[in-house]
């Protein structure tokens, strides 16, 4: 864990109080079960340079901290604010490229010139953002705090001197003019003294040899930033001709070696946490899939989600209209756990992932994939999904499941969300019923909330705090899954009977066929 010491008492667009949190570098274990690792892979593609992934490992435990991020998201959905931020981040990317080029190059004058260019880009970008933010109605505390900071920073002696020195040195270098005389293998460099321009004369002289159908012998000179040794030697000679200008350039690189302000640098990185996520929200909403800002509470466990869907599945379908089915669910009063039953391949696991995703994404302060949501803000999310048997543990599959569940129950609290998917599916029905009931009673004893996907219908009715949700099929074709779930008593046997009737395999149908 890396404590964010450098952010102490500095404005942040991510945290109300950045000193109270620590960055977590290790991916949480439940990410794979909820496919959050795949979601992050898509969201962060193209943003690797910012190192944002650990920010998604760090849930917020406070409603106000979540609201703080919602405010920034809403500001960034304003076209004017978004354009200003996009322009700033694009300029900062150019600055980093110039600075990186400065680090790579070998010849002193060239290195120093690229460094100066980086500083010029930086000064212009910061001043522009400060000016634009001062004219905008910023609604978020995060961006308003940054705007206030930029006003002070741009007016500070340090920034004022940086900007003034950068412009001064740049203007001086722009006035450097020199002439290069080449005679045989000799090259002579001198200050420009009004020597005539021969280009027009040369063109006129050779115009008579021009043939319309002749081959094109023009050569495009390389525009590479790298110089050869001849160019570097010419640069040395030019620097000797203009010592004041090039001495000022050297002095600038020494005095302003660390010109990048830490708050500006942090903003340039942190704002991409929002921009990267928004890019996918916008892509999916264009395809008709909804996102919403959930209402959150740390005291009420009443939960309502309308039209929730699996974000990982939606990303694989690239927002294809009609490809994703949204589902509603709720926990009212003292209800704590949803037991999900229904046909195989009917979307039960997808429902469980969706349940975990909306809670975890909400705890990060992100818009969640649903039309509307009111959620309990969890302290942690735990998952128990089926695993392949691990030879290294020298335990059987059932033993391994029980060990993992023991660890979950040992660390879960009344504020936790627990997602269990097809637990004990490898055991006999009687064992699955007994163990499932014991686990559910332990979860209810903790007063945690969660979802339990199972093939054991009886588990849906063992306690009044359990809600039964059933995957429904097309009533005209019971074999066709709808991937929708509704709140009703588990009726897996009725579903099996419907499928059997469709294919003429009920007892009565078979008896009549045998008799005939």
Residue pairs with C-beta under 8 A, 6 or more apart in sequence:
1 22
1 23
1 24
1 25
2 22
2 23
2 25
3 22
3 23
4 18
4 19
4 21
4 22
4 23
6 262
6 266
7 15
7 18
7 19
7 262
7 266
8 18
8 19
9 19
10 18
10 149
10 262
10 263
10 266
11 142
11 145
11 146
11 148
11 149
11 263
12 18
12 142
12 145
12 266
12 270
13 72
13 140
13 142
13 143
13 146
13 267
13 270
13 271
13 274
14 55
14 69
14 142
14 270
14 273
15 21
15 65
15 68
16 62
16 64
16 65
16 68
16 141
21 58
22 58
23 54
23 55
23 58
24 54
24 57
24 58
25 54
25 57
26 57
27 37
27 53
27 57
28 57
28 381
29 383
30 36
30 356
30 360
30 381
30 382
30 383
30 419
31 37
31 40
33 353
33 356
33 383
33 385
33 419
33 421
34 312
34 353
34 356
34 357
34 360
34 381
34 383
34 419
35 310
35 312
35 353
35 357
36 56
36 312
36 357
36 360
38 312
38 315
39 311
39 312
39 315
39 357
40 53
40 56
42 280
42 315
43 276
43 277
43 279
43 280
44 52
44 53
44 276
46 276
47 272
47 276
49 96
50 269
50 272
51 269
52 269
52 272
52 273
52 276
55 270
55 273
56 364
58 364
59 360
59 363
59 364
59 378
59 379
59 380
59 381
60 66
60 69
60 363
60 364
60 365
60 377
61 298
61 363
61 377
61 379
62 298
62 377
63 296
63 297
63 298
63 377
65 365
66 296
66 362
66 363
66 365
66 377
67 365
68 140
68 141
68 142
68 365
69 142
69 274
69 364
69 365
69 366
70 293
70 365
70 367
71 139
71 140
71 141
71 142
72 140
72 142
72 143
72 274
73 274
73 278
73 293
73 365
73 366
73 367
74 139
74 140
74 293
75 81
75 138
75 139
75 140
75 143
76 82
76 85
76 274
76 275
76 278
77 278
78 136
80 136
81 136
81 138
81 143
84 128
84 129
84 132
84 133
84 136
85 129
85 271
85 275
86 275
87 125
87 128
87 129
88 125
88 126
88 128
88 129
88 268
89 268
89 271
89 272
89 275
91 121
91 122
91 124
91 125
91 128
92 121
92 122
92 125
92 268
94 121
95 118
95 121
95 122
95 125
96 118
98 114
98 115
98 117
98 118
98 121
99 114
99 115
99 118
101 114
101 225
102 111
102 112
102 114
102 115
102 118
103 111
105 111
105 114
105 225
105 226
107 227
107 232
107 235
108 250
109 235
109 236
109 238
109 239
109 246
109 249
110 225
110 227
110 232
110 235
111 253
112 249
112 250
112 252
112 253
113 173
113 249
114 225
115 252
115 253
116 166
116 169
116 170
116 173
116 249
116 252
116 253
119 162
119 166
119 252
119 256
119 259
120 166
120 167
120 170
122 259
122 260
123 159
123 162
123 163
123 166
126 150
126 153
126 154
126 159
126 261
126 264
127 154
127 163
129 150
130 147
130 150
130 151
130 153
130 154
133 143
133 146
133 147
133 150
134 147
134 151
136 147
138 144
138 147
146 263
146 267
149 263
150 264
153 159
153 261
153 263
153 264
154 160
159 261
162 256
162 259
165 252
165 255
165 256
166 252
166 256
168 248
169 245
169 248
169 249
169 252
172 244
172 245
172 248
173 245
173 249
175 245
176 238
176 242
176 245
177 191
177 192
178 189
178 190
178 191
178 192
178 238
178 241
179 189
179 190
179 191
179 192
179 193
179 195
180 187
180 188
180 189
180 234
181 187
181 188
181 189
181 190
182 188
187 230
187 233
187 234
189 234
189 237
189 238
189 241
190 241
191 241
191 242
227 235
238 246
239 246
277 366
277 367
280 315
281 291
281 367
283 318
283 319
284 291
284 314
284 315
284 319
284 369
285 291
286 319
287 318
287 319
287 320
287 321
288 319
288 321
289 309
289 314
289 319
289 324
289 369
290 307
290 326
290 369
290 370
290 371
291 367
291 368
291 369
291 370
292 367
292 368
292 370
292 371
292 372
292 373
293 367
293 368
294 358
294 362
294 368
294 370
294 373
294 374
294 375
295 373
295 374
295 375
296 362
296 374
296 375
296 376
296 377
297 374
297 375
297 376
297 377
298 376
298 377
298 415
300 376
301 331
301 336
301 376
301 447
301 449
302 330
302 331
302 332
302 333
302 374
302 376
303 329
303 330
303 331
303 374
303 375
303 376
303 449
304 330
304 372
304 373
304 374
305 327
305 328
305 329
305 330
305 358
305 370
305 372
305 373
305 374
305 375
306 326
306 328
306 370
306 371
306 372
306 373
307 326
307 327
307 328
307 370
307 371
307 372
308 326
308 327
308 328
308 329
308 354
308 355
308 358
308 368
308 369
308 370
308 373
309 324
309 325
309 326
309 327
309 354
309 369
309 370
310 324
310 350
310 353
310 354
310 357
310 369
311 354
311 357
311 361
311 369
312 353
312 357
313 324
313 350
314 323
314 324
314 369
317 323
317 324
325 347
325 482
325 483
325 484
326 370
326 371
327 351
327 354
327 483
327 484
327 485
329 338
329 355
329 467
329 469
329 485
329 487
330 467
330 487
331 338
331 449
331 467
334 464
334 465
335 465
335 466
335 467
336 443
336 444
336 447
336 448
336 449
336 450
336 465
336 466
337 440
337 443
337 444
337 449
337 450
337 451
337 452
337 465
337 466
337 467
338 355
338 450
338 451
338 452
338 466
338 467
338 468
338 469
339 440
339 451
339 452
339 453
339 454
339 459
339 460
339 466
339 467
339 468
339 469
339 490
340 348
340 351
340 352
340 451
340 452
340 453
340 454
340 469
340 470
340 471
340 485
341 348
341 453
341 454
341 455
341 456
341 457
341 460
341 468
341 469
341 470
341 471
341 490
341 492
342 348
342 470
342 471
342 472
342 485
342 492
342 495
343 471
343 473
343 481
343 492
343 495
343 499
345 481
346 471
346 473
346 481
346 483
347 471
347 481
347 483
347 484
347 485
348 421
348 422
348 453
348 471
349 385
349 421
349 422
349 453
350 483
351 451
351 453
351 469
351 471
351 485
352 419
352 420
352 421
352 451
352 453
353 419
354 369
355 417
355 419
355 450
355 451
356 381
356 383
356 417
356 419
356 451
357 368
357 369
358 368
358 369
358 370
358 373
358 375
359 375
359 376
359 378
359 381
359 417
360 378
360 381
360 417
361 367
361 368
361 369
362 368
362 373
362 375
362 377
363 377
363 378
363 381
368 375
376 415
376 417
376 449
377 415
378 415
378 416
378 417
378 449
379 413
379 415
379 416
380 411
380 412
380 413
380 415
380 416
380 417
381 416
381 417
381 418
381 419
382 408
382 411
382 412
382 416
382 417
382 418
382 419
383 418
383 419
383 420
383 421
384 401
384 404
384 405
384 408
384 418
384 419
384 420
384 421
384 423
385 419
385 420
385 421
385 422
386 421
386 422
386 423
386 425
386 426
387 397
387 400
387 401
387 404
389 396
389 397
389 400
390 400
393 400
395 403
397 426
398 424
398 426
398 427
398 431
401 423
401 424
402 435
405 423
405 439
408 418
409 439
409 442
409 443
409 446
412 418
412 443
412 446
412 448
413 446
413 448
414 446
414 447
414 448
415 448
416 446
416 448
416 449
417 448
417 449
417 450
418 443
418 448
418 449
418 450
418 451
419 450
419 451
420 439
420 450
420 451
420 452
420 453
421 453
422 453
422 454
422 455
423 432
423 435
423 436
423 439
423 452
423 454
424 431
424 432
424 435
424 436
425 432
425 454
425 455
427 435
429 456
432 454
432 455
432 456
433 456
433 458
433 459
436 452
436 454
436 456
436 459
437 458
437 459
437 462
439 452
440 452
440 459
440 462
440 463
440 466
441 462
441 463
443 450
443 452
444 463
444 465
444 466
452 459
455 492
457 490
457 491
457 492
457 493
458 490
459 466
460 466
460 468
460 489
460 490
461 468
461 489
461 490
467 487
468 487
468 488
468 489
468 490
469 485
469 486
469 487
469 488
470 485
470 486
470 488
470 489
470 490
470 491
470 492
471 481
471 482
471 483
471 484
471 485
472 482
472 484
472 485
472 486
473 479
473 480
473 481
473 482
473 495
473 498
474 480
474 481
474 482
477 502
478 495
478 498
478 499
478 501
478 502
479 499
479 502
497 506
500 506
500 509
501 509
504 510
504 513
